[in-house]
Each structure stands twice: as C-alpha cells, then as structure tokens.
C-alpha cells in the first residue's frame, strides 16, 4: 500500500497468539485502516478507529487487506 490509501482487513494469517494480539489493538477482519508509513524495512504505521498503531514488519505481513476490489497480503 501507498501512504494515504485505505483498505479493509479481510483476514490474518497467523497463529492464535498473534491474532489475539492484533485483535487487542483493534485490528480485526472488517475494520478499515489507512496506511500512514512504512518501507522495505522497519515498522509500519496505520490509522484505524481514530488512532495510530505501529506494527512490526513481520506482523504487518500477516494481515490480509482488500483494497479497491483487490486482495493484497500486507497492510
């Protein structure tokens, strides 16, 4: 995703522990997120539900999002 783009979370490809951790942060299937910042390395920053969340690259890569009718693997 590019900065400013919005997407809907459609799934999380991870074990129960990471799914629960992301859920506690508010990242669940169906929620809309907006990509703020990220690069090839380092953390990813997203806006959701009025706040910002910083995710490690490995965590972000496990979140499946749907953007303008496409499904991609990374938030």
C-alpha positions as CSV (number, residue, x, y, z in Angstrom):
1,X,0.0,0.0,0.0
2,X,1.0,3.6,-0.5
3,X,0.7,6.3,2.2
4,X,-2.9,7.6,2.4
5,X,-4.5,4.5,0.9
6,X,-7.4,2.9,2.7
7,X,-8.2,-0.8,2.9
8,X,-10.4,-3.3,4.7
9,X,-8.8,-6.1,6.8
10,X,-10.1,-9.4,5.4
11,X,-8.0,-11.8,7.4
12,X,-5.0,-12.5,9.5
13,X,-2.7,-15.4,8.5
14,X,-1.2,-16.2,11.9
15,X,-1.5,-18.3,15.0
16,X,-3.9,-17.7,17.8
17,X,-1.5,-15.7,19.8
18,X,-0.8,-13.1,17.1
19,X,-4.5,-13.0,16.1
20,X,-5.4,-12.2,19.7
21,X,-2.6,-9.6,20.0
22,X,-3.8,-7.8,16.8
23,X,-7.4,-8.0,17.9
24,X,-6.5,-6.3,21.2
25,X,-5.0,-3.5,19.1
26,X,-8.3,-3.2,17.2
27,X,-7.1,-5.0,14.0
28,X,-9.8,-7.4,13.2
29,X,-11.5,-8.6,9.9
30,X,-13.8,-6.0,8.6
31,X,-12.1,-2.9,10.1
32,X,-11.0,-0.1,7.7
33,X,-7.3,1.0,8.0
34,X,-5.3,3.8,6.3
35,X,-1.7,3.2,5.6
36,X,0.4,6.1,7.0
37,X,4.0,5.0,6.6
38,X,6.3,2.0,6.0
39,X,9.2,1.0,4.0
40,X,11.0,-2.2,3.0
41,X,12.5,-2.4,6.5
42,X,11.2,-1.3,9.9
43,X,7.8,-0.7,11.3
44,X,4.5,0.0,9.6
45,X,2.2,2.8,10.8
46,X,-1.6,2.6,10.2
47,X,-4.6,4.7,11.2
48,X,-7.6,2.9,12.5
49,X,-10.6,3.8,14.6
50,X,-9.3,7.3,15.2
51,X,-5.8,6.3,16.4
52,X,-2.5,5.2,15.1
53,X,-0.9,1.8,15.5
54,X,2.7,0.9,14.9
55,X,3.2,-2.7,13.7
56,X,6.4,-4.6,13.2
57,X,7.1,-5.6,9.6
58,X,6.5,-9.3,10.4
59,X,3.1,-8.6,12.0
60,X,2.1,-6.4,9.1
61,X,2.9,-9.0,6.6
62,X,0.4,-11.4,8.1
63,X,-2.5,-9.1,7.7
64,X,-4.6,-9.5,4.5
65,X,-6.3,-6.4,3.2
66,X,-8.7,-5.7,0.4
67,X,-8.1,-2.5,-1.5
68,X,-10.4,-1.3,-4.3
69,X,-11.5,-4.8,-5.1
70,X,-8.0,-6.4,-4.8
71,X,-6.7,-8.6,-2.1
72,X,-3.1,-8.0,-1.0
73,X,-1.1,-9.5,1.8
74,X,0.4,-6.5,3.5
75,X,-1.1,-3.6,5.5
